[in-house]
Amino acid sequence: MNIAVACTDGNQVGSFGSCEAFAIYEFKGDYSAPRSKTVISTEGREGHAARIELLNENDVAMVLCDKMGPEARKGLLDIPIMPVSGYQGEADRGAVSLMNGEIPLTQSACDSCGGDCSSGHCG
């Protein structure tokens, strides 16, 4: 299974729409460590549709990010790629945590800010 993590500032998890790259992790069998990791730049892939296409081209099943809006979420689910948002921290750790079930797959009802309701823009 391939999962993608939206990355910015090197190995830190970023927002889906503004990340600099996606780290693609391949997991097989034992989910305690990825079999491989490939970093793919998002340069020239502006907009949600272009980023979704990039993930689809790399046979991604799930994507982990800090924040994601409703348009991106819907586009991913239509493929289908499972979007998981609301994670902050190191990408490598996030990928392993996701595969080990340590990050909930349920989505926040607050799509506009990716679940960061401290912004004051939520319901």
Secondary structure, DSSP 8 states (H G I E B T S, - for coil): -EEEEEEETTTEE--TTT-SEEEEEE--S-TTS-SEEEEEE-TT--SHHHHHHHHHHTTEEEEE-S---HHHHHHHHHTT-EEE----SBHHHHHHHHHTT-S-----S-TTTTT-GGGS---
